[in-house]
Amino acid sequence: MKRTLGFFTSCFLLIFSGSVCAQEFEKQIASEIENYVDVRKGGLASVAVSVFQNESTVYENYFGMADIENSVPADGDTVYEWGSVSKMLVWTSAMQLYEQEKLDLNEDVRTYLPTGFLTKLHYEEPVTMLHLMNHTAGFQECVYQNESIKEEKLLPLEKTLRNLEPNQVFRPGTVMSYSNWGAALAAFIVQCVSGEDYVDYVHHHILEPLGMTQTAVSGSHRDNLDVKERRENLKTYNINSEENDSFGINVSYVDVYPAGAVISPLCDLVKFGKAFVPSDGKSPLFQKSETLKEMLSVSLFYGDTNAPRDCHGLLVSYYGKTVFGHGGNTAGCTSNLLFDPETGKGIAVIVNEVGETAFTMGLPSLLFGEYKDNSYFGEGSKSSSKRTPDISGFYTESRSFIKGFYCMAQYTFFLPVAKMNEDGKFPIIGGMGGIISDVGNSFFILDNQNGMQMPLYLSRNEKGRNVLQMECYDYIHDPTFFVKAAFIILVPVLALIAFIVILVQMIKFVARKKSRNLSNAKSLSLDKKSVAALMAKLTPIVITIIVLLFFSTSICVKPFAVISAILAGFLALSSVANGVYLIRKKCWFSALCALYSAFFICYFQFWNFWGV
């Protein structure tokens, strides 16, 4: 009797103490979040935040305005854009088909695609679904119109993928280069394997089982008209210490829509997040608990270490805990969904601000703690360094245009790392700002000092260059950065000078014309000569401007690439001929424009002949 009574007493105390701990945790996290937001409310439009543990919602709240101009507060009905968090639906769909043995994650994706679908693969190694999940398929960035395309211009997924196919510029499995196109390709594979349209598949196999009735998945959002209409009630902003811009409603229509088109209120995003941390290990997303374990297992590490970088499409973030999930950005919203499978705790944050980090990346630190030491990076690492290596220099992104005219983009979005200062830290010059700190074993932490802390791992590529591996792409050191950047800077400078020269020449020509008596035949003859001389000077300058304007806006997809390449050849030959002629005439600036145009075309544009 005493033993039985003692047993039940112990159970009661355990349950009661657990309840008390849960209440204390709820009060603590509520207080911390509300204080955090209150301190930063000057930079806030609105933020929707929810903390959950397993199937339970611990805390949920809404701060700020969904429409500042009309004083409309954010609430549970406010619809936000997920951005790249949408990719988690793609990877979940792929894992469901993997569970059913319909999809092999290590099989050549061409096995599942229509014959001849991929036309720009340049390596013998096959691209697999796992490569797409890890963003290591080797694709460079593509020219898409995410967030700016009009709803009526959206095309079916297959046609969009064919039109926008990027070049494969890295050997599969060697470089992480975040790819929206690659994620959309994975969604199309889901469509091919399942026999269902991707949007229908997600509704039937993810949204409906989870009760996510307030979510739209398609690029047009017409798969849920109620949610589409409610999105019109949200306005978007860019708020920081220097400016406060309103973008209006600014709905993002995404042509590669599986990569970032989902919209919903906070509650549906939370339902999705909870499905990854079930208390009994049985997720409603999968038939077997082993499938969830497989999805949460590491599929990509940092360099040659045991530090996780990617888990079957789920990105790994380092706070006080190693957590999984995904962040997202659109032209007006920023989101983040993170969870810790060990404790079952998770957090979802969405704001109606573009590129926001203070709330979407800062609030999770209240739940998971801030990163403090190198235990997550140092443990199990095969590499070590006693002295801080010099990582200063200019780095270009792997997620960029590596080949073709658009490779100029590498020199407009880059990571400039200054020399190490007295505190042993590497400041970032301009751009995102912040500092990089050495945490040991070739690992560093990049802190933008506005809520974002991101790991960097130092490795070397086959050329012996430093590579800083980040969460979803690599930064590659470029020792010739200044030379290439200087060449790129000449583009707008030369265009401006060319325009000024044309204007001056035209003014002089008009002035001379007025000073002559055109009724005299001799004057008329001289006038014709002056016209010819003027045209000889201006032709290469005009050609230069045409080249700069046309090729800076052309889309490198069939048939535009072929047409632009043919025109490039004609303009290049014309520029060379004009340059030689003008050198003989000692028209030095016009000759420079002509020869610059020819070199510009040859260097950046001729790849289109064999690139499409």
C-alpha positions as CSV (number, residue, x, y, z in Angstrom):
1,M,0.0,0.0,0.0
2,K,2.8,2.4,0.9
3,R,4.7,1.6,-2.3
4,T,1.6,2.1,-4.4
5,L,0.8,5.4,-2.6
6,G,4.5,6.5,-3.0
7,F,4.4,5.7,-6.7
8,F,1.3,7.8,-7.4
9,T,2.6,10.6,-5.3
10,S,5.8,10.6,-7.3
11,C,3.9,10.7,-10.5
12,F,1.7,13.5,-9.3
13,L,4.8,15.5,-8.2
14,L,6.5,14.9,-11.5
15,I,3.5,16.0,-13.5
16,F,2.9,19.0,-11.3
17,S,6.6,20.1,-11.4
18,G,6.6,19.6,-15.2
19,S,3.5,21.8,-15.4
20,V,5.1,24.5,-13.2
21,C,8.3,24.4,-15.4
22,A,6.2,24.7,-18.5
23,Q,4.4,27.7,-17.1
24,E,7.6,29.3,-16.0
25,F,9.1,28.7,-19.4
26,E,6.1,30.3,-21.1
27,K,6.2,33.4,-18.9
28,Q,10.0,33.7,-19.4
29,I,9.9,33.4,-23.2
30,A,6.9,35.8,-23.4
31,S,8.7,38.4,-21.3
32,E,12.0,38.1,-23.2
33,I,10.3,38.4,-26.6
34,E,8.1,41.4,-25.6
35,N,11.1,43.2,-24.1
36,Y,13.2,42.4,-27.2
37,V,10.6,43.8,-29.6
38,D,9.9,46.8,-27.4
39,V,13.6,47.9,-27.5
40,R,13.6,47.6,-31.3
41,K,10.1,48.9,-32.1
42,G,11.5,51.9,-33.9
43,G,12.6,49.6,-36.7
44,L,9.4,47.6,-36.8
45,A,6.6,47.4,-39.3
46,S,5.0,44.2,-38.0
47,V,6.2,40.9,-36.7
48,A,4.3,37.7,-36.1
49,V,6.0,35.2,-33.8
50,S,5.1,31.9,-32.3
51,V,7.1,29.6,-30.1
52,F,6.1,25.9,-30.0
53,Q,7.2,22.7,-28.4
54,N,6.1,19.4,-30.0
55,E,2.4,19.7,-30.6
56,S,1.8,22.6,-28.2
57,T,2.0,26.4,-28.9
58,V,3.9,27.9,-26.0
59,Y,3.6,31.5,-27.1
60,E,2.1,33.5,-30.0
61,N,1.9,37.2,-30.5
62,Y,1.7,40.0,-33.1
63,F,3.4,43.3,-32.9
64,G,3.2,46.4,-35.1
65,M,1.2,47.3,-38.2
66,A,0.2,45.3,-41.2
67,D,-0.6,48.7,-42.8
68,I,1.2,51.6,-41.1
69,E,-0.5,54.3,-43.2
70,N,-4.0,53.2,-42.2
71,S,-3.1,52.0,-38.7
72,V,-4.1,48.4,-39.3
73,P,-2.5,46.2,-36.7
74,A,-1.2,42.7,-37.5
75,D,-3.2,39.8,-36.1
76,G,-3.9,36.2,-36.6
77,D,-5.6,36.8,-39.9
78,T,-2.7,38.7,-41.4
79,V,-1.2,36.8,-44.4
80,Y,2.5,36.9,-45.0
81,E,4.8,35.5,-47.7
82,W,7.1,32.6,-46.8
83,G,9.8,33.2,-49.4
84,S,12.3,30.4,-49.4
85,V,10.7,28.6,-46.5
86,S,8.5,27.4,-49.3
87,K,11.3,25.0,-50.3
88,M,10.6,22.9,-47.2
89,L,7.4,21.8,-48.9
90,V,9.5,20.6,-51.9
91,W,12.0,18.7,-49.8
92,T,9.2,17.1,-47.7
93,S,7.4,16.0,-50.9
94,A,10.6,14.4,-52.2
95,M,11.1,12.6,-48.9
96,Q,7.5,11.3,-49.0
97,L,8.2,9.8,-52.5
98,Y,11.5,8.4,-51.2
99,E,9.6,6.7,-48.4
100,Q,7.3,5.1,-51.0
101,E,10.4,3.9,-52.9
102,K,9.3,5.9,-55.9
103,L,12.3,8.2,-55.8
104,D,15.9,7.4,-55.2
105,L,17.7,10.4,-53.8
106,N,21.0,9.2,-55.3
107,E,19.7,8.4,-58.8
108,D,20.4,10.6,-61.8
109,V,17.5,13.1,-62.0
110,R,17.3,12.6,-65.7
111,T,15.7,9.2,-64.9
112,Y,12.6,11.0,-63.8
113,L,12.5,13.9,-66.2
114,P,11.3,14.0,-69.8
115,T,13.9,13.0,-72.4
116,G,16.3,15.8,-73.2
117,F,15.0,18.0,-70.5
118,L,18.4,19.2,-69.2
119,T,20.5,20.7,-72.0
120,K,23.3,22.6,-70.1
121,L,25.0,19.9,-68.1
122,H,28.7,20.1,-68.6
123,Y,30.0,17.3,-66.3
124,E,29.9,13.5,-66.5
125,E,28.9,13.1,-62.9
126,P,25.1,12.8,-62.6
127,V,22.9,15.3,-60.8
128,T,20.9,13.7,-58.1
129,M,17.9,14.7,-55.9
130,L,20.3,14.9,-53.0
131,H,22.5,17.4,-54.9
132,L,19.4,19.5,-55.4
133,M,18.5,19.3,-51.7
134,N,22.1,20.3,-50.8
135,H,22.3,23.0,-53.5
136,T,25.4,21.2,-54.9
137,A,24.2,20.4,-58.4
138,G,26.6,23.0,-59.8
139,F,24.1,25.4,-61.4
140,Q,24.9,29.1,-61.7
141,E,22.2,31.7,-61.0
142,C,19.6,32.0,-63.7
143,V,17.8,35.1,-65.1
144,Y,14.3,34.9,-63.5
145,Q,11.8,37.5,-62.6
146,N,11.0,36.3,-59.1
147,E,8.9,38.9,-57.2
148,S,8.6,41.2,-60.2
149,I,6.8,39.2,-62.8
150,K,3.2,40.0,-63.4
151,E,0.6,37.4,-62.5
152,E,-0.7,37.1,-66.0
153,K,2.8,36.4,-67.3
154,L,3.3,33.2,-65.2
155,L,3.9,30.1,-67.2
156,P,3.5,26.4,-66.3
157,L,6.3,25.0,-64.2
158,E,7.8,22.8,-67.0
159,K,7.9,25.7,-69.5
160,T,9.4,28.1,-67.0
161,L,12.2,25.6,-66.1
162,R,13.0,25.0,-69.8
163,N,13.1,28.8,-70.5
164,L,15.3,29.6,-67.5
165,E,17.7,26.7,-67.4
166,P,21.1,27.9,-66.1
167,N,24.5,26.6,-67.1
168,Q,26.1,24.0,-64.9
169,V,29.4,25.7,-63.9
170,F,30.6,23.5,-60.9
171,R,31.2,19.8,-60.7
172,P,28.3,18.2,-58.9
173,G,28.9,17.8,-55.1
174,T,31.9,20.2,-55.0
175,V,30.4,23.7,-54.4
176,M,27.3,24.8,-52.6
177,S,25.5,27.3,-54.7
178,Y,22.0,28.1,-53.5
179,S,19.6,27.6,-56.4
180,N,15.9,28.6,-56.7
181,W,15.9,27.0,-60.1
182,G,17.3,23.7,-58.7
183,A,14.5,23.7,-56.0
184,A,11.9,24.3,-58.7
185,L,13.4,21.4,-60.7
186,A,13.0,19.2,-57.7
187,A,9.4,20.2,-57.5
188,F,8.9,19.3,-61.1
189,I,10.5,15.9,-60.4
190,V,7.9,15.4,-57.7
191,Q,5.3,16.2,-60.3
192,C,6.7,13.7,-62.8
193,V,7.1,10.9,-60.3
194,S,3.8,11.3,-58.5
195,G,1.7,12.0,-61.6
196,E,0.1,15.0,-59.8
197,D,0.5,18.7,-60.5
198,Y,3.0,19.9,-57.8
199,V,0.4,22.3,-56.3
200,D,-2.2,19.5,-56.1
201,Y,0.4,17.2,-54.6
202,V,1.3,19.6,-51.8
203,H,-2.4,20.2,-51.0
204,H,-3.3,16.5,-50.9
205,H,-0.2,15.2,-49.1
206,I,1.0,18.0,-46.8
207,L,-1.6,20.8,-46.3
208,E,-4.7,18.7,-45.8
209,P,-3.1,16.1,-43.4
210,L,-1.8,19.0,-41.3
211,G,-5.0,21.1,-41.5
212,M,-3.3,24.0,-43.2
213,T,-6.5,25.4,-44.8
214,Q,-5.1,29.0,-45.1
215,T,-2.2,28.4,-47.3
216,A,-1.7,29.1,-51.0
217,V,1.2,27.4,-52.9
218,S,0.9,28.3,-56.6
219,G,2.7,31.2,-58.2
220,S,-0.6,33.0,-58.8
221,H,-2.0,32.1,-55.3
222,R,-5.2,31.1,-57.0
223,D,-5.2,27.7,-55.3
224,N,-6.6,29.5,-52.2
225,L,-8.6,32.6,-53.3
226,D,-9.5,33.6,-49.7
227,V,-5.9,33.8,-48.8
228,K,-5.0,35.6,-52.0
229,E,-7.6,38.3,-51.2
230,R,-6.3,38.6,-47.6
231,R,-2.8,39.2,-48.9
232,E,-4.1,42.5,-50.3
233,N,-4.5,43.8,-46.8
234,L,-0.7,43.6,-46.1
235,K,1.7,46.4,-46.9
236,T,5.4,45.9,-47.0
237,Y,8.3,48.2,-46.0
238,N,12.0,48.7,-45.7
239,I,12.8,50.2,-42.3
240,N,16.2,51.0,-40.9
241,S,18.2,53.8,-39.3
242,E,18.7,55.6,-42.7
243,E,15.3,55.2,-44.4
244,N,11.7,54.2,-44.0
245,D,10.3,53.2,-47.4
246,S,6.8,51.9,-48.0
247,F,6.4,49.4,-51.0
248,G,2.7,49.3,-50.8
249,I,0.9,45.9,-51.2
250,N,3.7,44.7,-53.4
251,V,2.6,41.0,-53.9
252,S,5.4,38.7,-55.0
253,Y,4.6,36.5,-58.0
254,V,7.3,33.9,-58.4
255,D,7.9,32.3,-61.8
256,V,9.9,29.4,-60.2
257,Y,7.1,29.3,-57.7
258,P,7.9,26.1,-55.7
259,A,11.1,27.9,-54.5
260,G,9.3,30.8,-52.8
261,A,5.6,31.6,-53.6
262,V,3.8,30.3,-50.5
263,I,1.6,32.7,-48.5
264,S,-0.3,32.0,-45.3
265,P,-1.0,33.5,-41.8
266,L,1.4,32.6,-39.0
267,C,-0.8,29.7,-37.7
268,D,-0.3,27.6,-40.8
269,L,3.4,28.0,-40.8
270,V,3.4,26.9,-37.2
271,K,1.4,23.8,-38.0
272,F,4.0,22.9,-40.6
273,G,6.8,23.4,-38.1
274,K,5.2,21.3,-35.5
275,A,5.1,18.3,-37.9
276,F,8.9,18.1,-37.7
277,V,9.1,17.7,-33.9
278,P,6.3,15.3,-32.9
279,S,6.5,14.1,-29.3
280,D,6.2,10.5,-30.2
281,G,8.4,10.7,-33.3
282,K,5.5,9.9,-35.6
283,S,5.0,12.9,-38.0
284,P,1.7,13.2,-39.9
285,L,3.9,14.0,-42.9
286,F,5.3,10.5,-43.1
287,Q,4.1,6.9,-42.7
288,K,7.2,5.8,-41.0
289,S,9.1,7.5,-38.1
290,E,12.3,6.4,-39.8
291,T,11.6,8.8,-42.7
292,L,11.6,11.8,-40.5
293,K,14.8,10.7,-38.9
294,E,16.4,10.3,-42.3
295,M,15.3,13.8,-43.4
296,L,16.8,15.3,-40.2
297,S,20.1,13.4,-40.7
298,V,23.0,15.4,-42.0
299,S,23.4,15.2,-45.8
300,L,26.2,17.9,-46.2
301,F,29.0,18.9,-43.8
302,Y,31.2,21.9,-43.6
303,G,34.4,21.0,-45.5
304,D,36.0,17.9,-44.0
305,T,34.5,18.4,-40.6
306,N,31.6,16.8,-38.8
307,A,29.8,20.1,-38.4
308,P,26.3,19.9,-40.1
309,R,25.5,22.3,-43.0
310,D,22.4,20.8,-44.6
311,C,19.9,18.1,-43.7
312,H,18.1,17.0,-46.9
313,G,17.2,20.6,-47.8
314,L,16.8,21.8,-44.2
315,L,19.5,24.4,-43.5
316,V,21.5,24.2,-40.2
317,S,21.7,27.3,-38.0
318,Y,24.0,27.7,-35.0
319,Y,22.7,29.4,-31.9
320,G,23.2,28.0,-28.4
321,K,21.8,24.8,-30.0
322,T,22.3,23.4,-33.5
323,V,18.8,23.9,-35.1
324,F,17.2,23.0,-38.4
325,G,14.8,24.9,-40.7
326,H,14.9,27.6,-43.3
327,G,14.7,31.3,-43.8
328,G,13.0,33.2,-46.6
329,N,12.9,36.6,-48.3
330,T,10.7,38.2,-50.9
331,A,10.4,41.7,-52.2
332,G,8.4,42.6,-49.1
333,C,8.5,39.9,-46.4
334,T,11.1,38.0,-44.4
335,S,10.5,34.8,-42.6
336,N,12.3,32.1,-40.5
337,L,11.2,28.7,-39.3
338,L,13.6,26.9,-36.9
339,F,13.3,23.9,-34.6
340,D,15.4,21.7,-32.4
341,P,14.6,18.0,-32.8
342,E,16.2,17.1,-29.4
343,T,14.0,19.3,-27.2
344,G,11.0,19.6,-29.6
345,K,11.2,23.4,-29.4
346,G,10.7,25.6,-32.4
347,I,10.0,29.2,-33.4
348,A,8.3,30.8,-36.5
349,V,8.9,34.5,-37.2
350,I,7.4,36.5,-40.2
351,V,7.7,40.3,-40.8
352,N,6.5,42.5,-43.6
353,E,9.9,44.0,-44.2
354,V,12.4,43.1,-46.9
355,G,15.8,41.6,-45.9
356,E,15.1,41.9,-42.1
357,T,17.4,40.2,-39.6
358,A,16.9,41.8,-36.2
359,F,13.6,39.9,-35.6
360,T,13.7,36.9,-37.9
361,M,17.3,36.0,-36.8
362,G,17.4,37.7,-33.4
363,L,14.3,36.3,-31.8
364,P,15.4,32.7,-32.2
365,S,18.4,33.4,-29.9
366,L,15.9,34.0,-27.1
367,L,14.7,30.5,-27.4
368,F,17.9,28.6,-28.4
369,G,20.5,30.9,-26.8
370,E,23.3,32.8,-28.5
371,Y,26.3,31.2,-30.0
372,K,29.1,31.4,-27.4
373,D,31.9,28.9,-28.1
374,N,33.3,26.6,-30.7
375,S,32.1,23.3,-29.3
376,Y,29.7,22.7,-32.2
377,F,32.4,23.4,-34.7
378,G,35.5,22.0,-33.0
379,E,34.2,18.6,-32.0
380,G,35.0,16.0,-34.5
381,S,36.8,18.3,-36.9
382,K,39.7,16.8,-38.8
383,S,41.4,20.1,-39.3
384,S,42.9,22.4,-36.8
385,S,44.8,25.7,-36.7
386,K,46.6,27.2,-33.7
387,R,47.0,30.6,-35.3
388,T,44.2,32.6,-36.9
389,P,44.6,32.3,-40.7
390,D,44.5,35.5,-42.8
391,I,41.2,35.5,-44.6
392,S,41.3,39.1,-45.7
393,G,40.6,40.0,-49.3
394,F,37.7,40.1,-51.8
395,Y,35.4,37.2,-52.2
396,T,32.8,36.5,-54.9
397,E,29.7,34.4,-54.4
398,S,29.3,31.0,-55.9
399,R,25.6,31.9,-56.2
400,S,26.1,34.2,-59.1
401,F,26.7,34.3,-62.8
402,I,30.1,32.6,-63.4
403,K,29.9,32.5,-67.2
404,G,28.7,35.0,-69.7
405,F,27.9,38.6,-69.7
406,Y,26.1,38.4,-66.4
407,C,29.3,37.4,-64.6
408,M,29.7,41.1,-64.0
409,A,27.2,40.5,-61.1
410,Q,30.0,38.9,-59.1
411,Y,31.7,42.3,-58.8
412,T,28.6,44.1,-57.6
413,F,27.7,41.6,-54.8
414,F,30.8,40.5,-53.0
415,L,32.3,40.0,-49.6
416,P,35.2,42.4,-48.8
417,V,37.1,41.3,-45.7
418,A,39.6,43.8,-44.2
419,K,42.8,42.8,-42.4
420,M,42.5,41.6,-38.9
421,N,42.3,44.4,-36.3
422,E,43.8,44.6,-32.8
423,D,40.8,42.6,-31.3
424,G,41.6,39.7,-33.6
425,K,38.5,40.3,-35.7
426,F,38.1,40.8,-39.5
427,P,35.8,43.8,-40.2
428,I,33.6,43.6,-43.3
429,I,34.0,46.7,-45.5
430,G,30.7,48.3,-46.5
431,G,28.0,46.0,-47.9
432,M,26.3,44.0,-45.2
433,G,28.8,45.3,-42.6
434,G,29.6,43.5,-39.4
435,I,32.7,41.5,-38.2
436,I,34.1,38.0,-38.7
437,S,35.5,36.3,-35.5
438,D,37.8,33.3,-35.3
439,V,36.2,30.5,-33.2
440,G,38.9,27.9,-33.9
441,N,39.4,24.8,-36.1
442,S,39.1,26.9,-39.3
443,F,35.6,28.1,-38.3
444,F,34.6,31.7,-38.0
445,I,31.4,33.5,-37.0
446,L,30.0,36.4,-39.2
447,D,28.0,38.8,-37.1
448,N,26.2,41.6,-38.9
449,Q,25.4,43.2,-35.5
450,N,21.7,43.2,-36.3
451,G,20.6,39.8,-35.2
452,M,22.4,37.6,-37.7
453,Q,25.2,35.3,-36.7
454,M,26.3,32.8,-39.4
455,P,29.2,30.3,-39.4
456,L,32.0,30.4,-42.0
457,Y,34.3,27.5,-42.6
458,L,37.7,28.2,-44.3
459,S,38.7,25.7,-47.0
460,R,40.6,25.8,-50.2
461,N,39.4,24.9,-53.7
462,E,41.3,23.1,-56.5
463,K,43.0,26.4,-57.5
464,G,44.4,26.8,-54.0
465,R,42.1,29.8,-53.3
466,N,40.5,30.5,-49.9
467,V,36.9,29.5,-49.8
468,L,34.5,30.7,-47.0
469,Q,31.7,28.2,-46.8
470,M,28.5,29.9,-45.5
471,E,25.1,28.4,-44.7
472,C,23.9,28.1,-48.3
473,Y,26.7,29.1,-50.6
474,D,30.4,29.6,-50.8
475,Y,32.5,32.8,-51.0
476,I,35.5,32.3,-53.2
477,H,38.6,34.5,-52.8
478,D,39.4,36.4,-56.1
479,P,43.0,37.8,-56.1
480,T,42.4,39.7,-59.4
481,F,39.2,41.3,-58.1
482,F,40.4,44.9,-58.5
483,V,41.4,44.4,-62.1
484,K,38.1,42.8,-63.1
485,A,36.1,45.3,-61.0
486,A,37.9,48.2,-62.6
487,F,36.9,46.9,-66.0
488,I,33.3,46.6,-64.9
489,I,33.3,50.2,-63.5
490,L,34.4,51.4,-66.9
491,V,31.0,50.4,-68.3
492,P,28.8,53.2,-66.7
493,V,31.7,55.7,-66.8
494,L,32.3,55.1,-70.5
495,A,28.6,55.2,-71.3
496,L,28.3,58.6,-69.5
497,I,31.3,60.0,-71.3
498,A,30.0,58.7,-74.6
499,F,26.7,60.5,-74.0
500,I,28.4,63.7,-73.2
501,V,30.6,63.5,-76.3
502,I,27.6,62.9,-78.5
503,L,25.8,65.9,-77.0
504,V,28.8,68.2,-77.4
505,Q,29.4,67.0,-81.0
506,M,25.8,67.6,-81.9
507,I,25.8,71.1,-80.4
508,K,29.0,71.9,-82.3
509,F,27.5,70.6,-85.5
510,V,24.3,72.6,-85.1
511,A,26.3,75.7,-84.4
512,R,28.4,75.3,-87.5
513,K,25.4,74.5,-89.6
514,K,23.7,77.7,-88.6
515,S,26.9,79.8,-89.3
516,R,27.0,78.6,-92.9
517,N,25.0,79.8,-95.8
518,L,23.3,76.6,-97.0
519,S,22.0,78.2,-100.2
520,N,25.6,78.1,-101.5
521,A,26.5,74.9,-103.3
522,K,30.0,75.0,-102.0
523,S,28.7,75.4,-98.4
524,L,26.4,72.5,-99.0
525,S,29.3,70.3,-100.1
526,L,31.3,71.2,-97.0
527,D,28.2,70.6,-94.9
528,K,28.0,67.0,-96.3
529,K,31.6,66.4,-95.4
530,S,31.1,67.7,-91.9
531,V,28.1,65.4,-91.6
532,A,30.2,62.4,-92.7
533,A,33.0,63.3,-90.3
534,L,30.5,63.7,-87.4
535,M,28.9,60.3,-88.2
536,A,32.4,58.6,-88.3
537,K,33.1,59.9,-84.8
538,L,29.7,59.2,-83.3
539,T,29.1,55.7,-84.8
540,P,31.4,53.8,-82.4
541,I,30.1,55.8,-79.5
542,V,26.5,55.0,-80.4
543,I,27.4,51.3,-80.9
544,T,29.0,51.3,-77.4
545,I,25.8,52.6,-75.8
546,I,23.7,50.1,-77.7
547,V,26.0,47.3,-76.5
548,L,25.8,48.4,-72.9
549,L,22.1,49.0,-72.9
550,F,21.0,45.9,-74.9
551,F,23.3,43.3,-73.2
552,S,22.6,44.6,-69.7
553,T,18.9,43.8,-70.2
554,S,18.9,40.9,-72.6
555,I,17.7,37.5,-71.2
556,C,20.1,34.6,-71.9
557,V,17.4,32.1,-72.9
558,K,16.4,30.7,-76.3
559,P,15.7,32.3,-78.7
560,F,16.9,35.6,-77.3
561,A,20.4,34.4,-76.6
562,V,21.0,33.3,-80.2
563,I,19.7,36.6,-81.6
564,S,21.7,38.6,-79.1
565,A,24.9,36.5,-79.9
566,I,24.5,37.1,-83.7
567,L,24.0,40.8,-83.1
568,A,27.0,40.7,-80.8
569,G,29.1,39.4,-83.6
570,F,28.0,42.0,-86.0
571,L,28.6,44.8,-83.5
572,A,32.0,43.4,-82.5
573,L,33.2,43.4,-86.2
574,S,31.8,46.9,-86.7
575,S,33.5,48.1,-83.6
576,V,36.9,46.8,-84.7
577,A,36.5,48.2,-88.2
578,N,35.5,51.6,-86.8
579,G,38.4,51.5,-84.2
580,V,41.0,50.9,-86.9
581,Y,39.6,53.7,-89.1
582,L,39.4,56.2,-86.2
583,I,42.9,55.5,-85.1
584,R,44.1,56.4,-88.5
585,K,42.0,59.6,-88.3
586,K,43.4,60.3,-84.8
587,C,40.0,60.4,-83.2
588,W,41.3,58.8,-80.0
589,F,38.3,58.8,-77.7
590,S,35.9,57.4,-80.4
591,A,38.5,54.8,-81.3
592,L,38.7,53.8,-77.6
593,C,34.9,53.4,-77.5
594,A,35.0,51.2,-80.6
595,L,37.7,48.9,-79.4
596,Y,36.3,48.7,-75.8
597,S,32.9,47.7,-77.3
598,A,34.6,44.9,-79.3
599,F,36.5,43.6,-76.3
600,F,33.5,43.9,-74.0
601,I,31.4,41.8,-76.4
602,C,34.0,39.1,-76.9
603,Y,34.7,38.8,-73.2
604,F,31.1,38.7,-71.9
605,Q,28.7,37.7,-74.7
606,F,30.1,35.2,-77.2
607,W,29.5,32.3,-74.8
608,N,25.9,32.4,-75.9
609,F,26.7,30.7,-79.2
610,W,27.4,27.5,-77.3
611,G,25.9,28.2,-74.0
612,V,22.3,27.6,-75.0
